[in-house]
Amino acid sequence: FNPMIGIAGVSCVPTTAKVVQKIATDANPRAIILPQALGANISGVITTAIIAATYVALLR
């Protein structure tokens, strides 16, 4: 499931996390990876905000 968690790192909250959970459930009906997928999702959002702030600061 590790590659699926990586896919959830895309900062499109919570759509990618839900898609990853659906794919995991199709592979294993007992798999619950939504909390980990949401964690990666939120990390992607935070990283995007930091990078955007860095670009704004550097391009002034």
C-alpha positions as CSV (number, residue, x, y, z in Angstrom):
1,F,0.0,0.0,0.0
2,N,3.0,2.4,0.2
3,P,2.7,3.6,-3.4
4,M,-0.9,4.4,-2.8
5,I,0.0,6.6,0.2
6,G,2.5,8.4,-2.0
7,I,-0.3,9.1,-4.5
8,A,-2.4,10.6,-1.7
9,G,0.4,13.2,-1.1
10,V,-1.0,15.2,-4.0
11,S,-2.6,18.3,-2.4
12,C,-6.1,17.8,-3.6
13,V,-7.9,17.4,-0.3
14,P,-9.6,14.9,0.3
15,T,-10.2,13.6,-3.2
16,T,-7.0,11.7,-3.6
17,A,-7.3,10.2,-0.1
18,K,-10.7,8.9,-0.9
19,V,-9.6,7.4,-4.3
20,V,-6.7,5.7,-2.5
21,Q,-9.0,4.2,0.1
22,K,-11.3,2.9,-2.7
23,I,-8.4,1.3,-4.5
24,A,-7.2,-0.3,-1.3
25,T,-10.7,-1.6,-0.4
26,D,-10.9,-3.1,-3.9
27,A,-7.6,-5.0,-3.3
28,N,-8.4,-5.9,0.3
29,P,-11.9,-5.3,1.7
30,R,-10.5,-5.1,5.3
31,A,-7.9,-2.5,4.5
32,I,-8.4,0.9,6.1
33,I,-5.7,3.3,5.0
34,L,-7.8,6.5,5.0
35,P,-6.1,8.0,8.1
36,Q,-2.6,7.5,6.6
37,A,-3.8,8.8,3.2
38,L,-5.3,11.9,4.8
39,G,-2.0,12.4,6.7
40,A,-0.1,12.4,3.4
41,N,-2.7,14.6,1.9
42,I,-2.4,17.3,4.6
43,S,1.4,17.1,4.4
44,G,1.2,17.8,0.7
45,V,-1.0,20.9,1.4
46,I,1.5,22.2,4.0
47,T,4.4,21.6,1.7
48,T,2.7,23.4,-1.2
49,A,2.0,26.4,1.1
50,I,5.6,26.5,2.2
51,I,6.9,26.3,-1.4
52,A,4.5,29.0,-2.5
53,A,5.6,31.3,0.3
54,T,9.2,30.7,-0.6
55,Y,8.5,31.6,-4.3
56,V,6.7,34.8,-3.3
57,A,9.6,35.8,-1.0
58,L,12.2,35.1,-3.6
59,L,10.5,36.7,-6.6
60,R,9.9,40.1,-5.0
